[in-house]
Structure formats: C-alpha cells, structure tokens
Amino acid sequence: MSRIGNAPIDIPSGVTVSISDTNLVTVKGPKGELKQAVDASIQLGVEDGVLSLKRSSEQKRVKSLHGLYRSLLANMVTGTSTGFKKELELVGVGYRASNSGQLLELSLGYSHPIMFYVPDEIKVETKMERGSNPSIILESVDNQLLGAIAAKIRSFRKPEPYKGKGVRYKGENIRRKAGKTAAK
C-alpha cells in the first residue's frame, strides 16, 4: 500500500488540471504551466477540485510509480500556484556571485571565474550585502529543474568539512571535522 500515492491532491482556486487521453497531465496556474506524461498503469481522475491517482495492479513497479507520479503532480500543483524558491550562500574569503540576466558569474577561489547559464524557466537573483555572505536566490515553478540547477551550482565548490568553505544551501548544516593537532 502506497500511503503517498493514495493521498489526494487538493487543487487550489486559480489552478486548472487537464488530462489528455494519452495520460498527459497539464497544470495551469497563475505562476505558469507544467506538463507531465504519466505511465499508462496509473489512472487519473479529477473530481470536485481533487486530483486522485489509482494503480491498475499490485506489481512492485506499478506501486513505486504510484507514489512517484503523485509526488510529481503535487509538486506541479504547488509550483503553478505558489512557486518554489532555493537560496544558496557562498562561504569563503573572496567568494563572489553576480548575474547579468540569466548568466551567473561565480568567483569561488579558482584561477578563473565560473560562468554558468541558468535556464530561462528559473528566475535568478544575487545579493552581496556587507556583513553577510553573498547569496544566490533561485525561483521557479518546476521543482525538479530548480533542484537540479541548485545542485549543479553547489557542485562547483562543495562545502569542505574543515573550515566549511564553499557553496551551500541556506540553513544547511555541514558536519565539521577536528583537523590536525600539534604533536608535542
């Protein structure tokens, strides 16, 4: 029994969900529009502002797809109604971030700046305030794409365990190591 897959998805006002005969789900809302193809083994239904998913059999593959598609569709409904936001902060001396449009320029202690083009579906903003770490704010309706781009930016300089320098998510807790002690 999939507890995630059986949970109904409430559709807020202003969001419309349409299902084609090929199991292509289109979600339109005030923030944008998203589409997702759903496996044929999952039946979809919209009644009274609630989207529900039912599986055709009890096979392990179908059970796992049941929970997967429910989560994807719930994220689509949330994204088109309120949107998603991720914040990254750059911790380290001389680490800087700036953007001109969708082009993000990062100085992360390498001999060269890193130029990264953020897809058009994501709104990017950089903050450089005195007394706080530089930060990158990413906003989008697509949670999958947002997470993938945030992870890609983080991978340019992952936080290291000794001093904690690197690119990290806002509020992320880094496990620190003690380091060397002087031998006497």
C-alpha positions in Angstrom: 0.0 0.0 0.0 1.4 3.3 -1.0 0.5 5.9 1.5 1.9 8.7 -0.6 0.1 7.5 -3.8 -3.3 7.2 -2.1 -3.3 10.7 -0.7 -5.5 13.0 -2.8 -4.1 16.3 -4.2 -6.2 19.4 -3.5 -6.3 21.8 -6.4 -6.4 25.4 -5.2 -8.5 28.0 -6.9 -6.9 29.5 -10.0 -5.2 26.3 -10.9 -6.7 24.0 -13.7 -5.7 20.4 -14.3 -6.5 18.8 -17.6 -5.8 15.2 -18.5 -5.5 14.1 -22.2 -6.4 10.6 -23.4 -2.7 9.7 -23.6 -2.2 10.4 -19.9 -0.5 13.7 -20.4 -1.3 16.0 -17.4 -1.3 19.8 -17.9 -1.4 22.0 -14.9 -2.0 25.8 -15.5 -1.9 28.3 -12.7 -1.1 32.0 -12.0 2.7 31.3 -12.0 2.9 29.2 -15.2 2.1 26.0 -16.9 3.7 22.5 -16.5 3.2 19.2 -18.3 3.9 15.6 -17.2 3.4 12.3 -19.0 2.1 9.7 -16.7 2.5 5.9 -17.1 -0.5 4.0 -18.5 -0.7 1.8 -15.5 -1.9 4.8 -13.3 -5.4 6.0 -13.7 -6.1 9.7 -13.1 -9.3 11.4 -12.0 -10.3 15.0 -11.2 -13.5 15.5 -9.1 -14.6 18.5 -7.1 -11.2 20.2 -7.0 -9.3 17.0 -6.0 -6.9 15.0 -8.2 -6.7 11.3 -7.4 -4.4 8.5 -8.7 -5.2 4.8 -8.8 -3.0 2.0 -9.8 -4.0 -0.9 -12.1 -2.2 -3.7 -10.4 -0.2 -4.6 -7.3 3.1 -5.2 -9.0 6.1 -3.6 -7.3 6.9 -1.4 -10.4 3.4 -0.1 -10.5 3.3 0.6 -6.7 6.5 2.6 -6.9 5.2 4.6 -9.9 2.0 5.3 -8.0 3.9 7.3 -5.3 6.3 8.8 -7.8 3.6 10.3 -10.0 1.5 11.5 -7.1 4.6 13.4 -5.7 5.4 14.9 -9.2 1.8 16.0 -9.8 1.5 17.5 -6.2 4.7 19.5 -6.9 3.3 20.7 -10.2 0.1 22.0 -8.5 2.2 23.7 -5.8 4.6 25.2 -8.3 2.0 26.7 -10.5 0.1 28.1 -7.6 2.8 29.4 -5.2 6.2 28.5 -6.9 9.4 27.2 -5.4 12.5 29.0 -4.1 16.0 27.9 -3.2 18.7 30.0 -1.6 22.5 29.2 -1.9 25.1 31.1 0.1 28.8 31.4 -0.7 31.0 30.9 2.4 34.7 31.8 1.9 37.0 34.8 1.6 36.8 36.4 -1.8 33.8 34.3 -2.9 31.5 36.4 -5.1 28.4 36.0 -7.3 26.9 38.3 -9.8 24.4 37.9 -12.6 23.5 39.8 -15.8 20.2 38.4 -16.9 20.4 34.6 -16.9 24.3 34.5 -16.9 25.7 33.8 -13.5 29.3 34.6 -12.8 30.9 33.0 -9.7 34.3 33.6 -8.2 35.0 30.6 -6.0 38.7 30.7 -5.3 39.8 29.2 -8.6 42.2 30.9 -11.1 39.2 31.8 -13.3 35.6 32.9 -12.8 32.9 30.3 -13.5 30.3 31.4 -16.0 27.0 29.4 -15.7 23.9 30.0 -17.8 20.7 29.4 -15.8 17.7 28.2 -17.9 15.1 30.7 -18.7 12.4 28.9 -16.6 14.3 29.9 -13.5 14.5 33.5 -12.1 17.9 34.2 -10.7 19.0 37.0 -8.3 22.2 37.6 -6.5 22.8 39.5 -3.2 26.0 40.9 -2.0 25.4 42.7 1.3 28.1 44.0 3.7 28.5 41.8 6.8 26.8 38.7 5.3 27.8 36.0 2.9 27.0 36.5 -0.8 23.8 34.6 -1.8 22.1 33.3 -4.9 18.3 33.2 -5.0 16.6 30.8 -7.5 12.8 30.8 -8.1 10.8 28.6 -10.4 7.6 26.7 -10.9 9.4 23.5 -11.7 10.7 21.9 -8.6 12.8 19.2 -10.5 14.6 21.7 -12.6 15.2 24.1 -9.7 16.7 21.3 -7.6 18.9 20.1 -10.4 20.3 23.7 -11.1 20.8 24.4 -7.4 22.8 21.1 -7.1 24.8 22.0 -10.2 25.8 25.4 -8.8 26.6 23.8 -5.4 28.8 21.2 -7.2 31.2 24.0 -8.4 32.6 24.2 -4.9 31.1 21.8 -2.3 31.4 22.8 1.3 34.5 21.2 2.8 34.4 19.7 6.3 37.4 21.6 7.9 36.5 25.2 7.5 33.1 24.9 5.9 34.1 27.0 2.9 32.1 26.5 -0.3 28.6 26.9 -1.8 25.9 25.6 0.5 22.1 25.8 0.7 20.8 28.4 3.1 20.4 26.8 6.5 22.4 23.6 5.5 24.3 22.0 8.4 27.8 21.0 7.5 29.4 18.2 9.5 32.8 19.6 10.7 36.0 17.6 11.3 38.5 18.5 14.0 41.6 18.8 11.9 45.2 18.3 12.9 46.5 19.0 16.4 50.1 19.9 17.2 52.2 17.0 18.4 54.3 17.5 21.5 
